[in-house]
Amino acid sequence: MNTEFLKGFMETARTKSISKASEALHISHTALSKQLRSLEQQFDVQLFVRSSHGVELTEAGEVLYESSRALLDQLSVLTKALEPYKVWQRIRIGTVPDIASQYLLPSLHKLEEHGHDVELVFRQSTTEAYKLLFDGEVDLLVAERISLHPSVWMGDLHREPLFVVMPKQHPFAAKTAVTLLELSSQPLVLYAEGCTIRAKLTDLFAAASHPMNIKTEVNFKEVILGFVDNGGGLTVLPEPFVKPLSSDRLVSVPLSHPDAQRTIAVFSTNRAKGQKIYRLLS
């Protein structure tokens, strides 16, 4: 029996809604519906009465709910008791290329010294990388921190201030910092939607009620800097991306805002595994 199906069943019973349960569990409505049908077929019973207002447990559903709660409680106790004995030699870590080059690749030797065989799984956007964790395709995720479901453990690794990058001849190049209002008057070259840096800037501009003039969207840092270097606009990138700049024609100036930063964190649905790898990466 798949215990994840039982968890989906219990969440559906708790919320009395397949939609709410699927949202809480970070799976699709269709996937959860299939799990519930699979349980009904396995036990040859009807578990829910469905209506336009949601779902209610049948008598058979009540029996399974109580039994599942006891079973999952016992499984939790067993899992916790076995936790100290886990080896976790093979670790799959999801991430995006820029964060991997900055924080993971330099630490691989440390992980290997502690007996871990590490496989890095790359995605081009942070959104796609998060999906790896939710779908169970990786053990951990190293990415920019955002708010996730309480069942996901998070540990902060680094905070990176955001910098405005521009040609040396730009009027802002002599400033000690650039404000959002000043930046709103400039054409911007940014990552495409799905990037957390882009999302952070969107939120900052919206909160300040300033327009954000996006001229070009690009998915790669090197191409973004190429556009800026050739007068295509200004960009905003985290500090490690711009210091030092590969081009001697570009300069970076801090973005003046208390929230103009991003936090890189380790995420895991397994707290013990997440904490263990976090300590080796810190």
Disulfide bonds with the S-S distance in Angstrom:
none
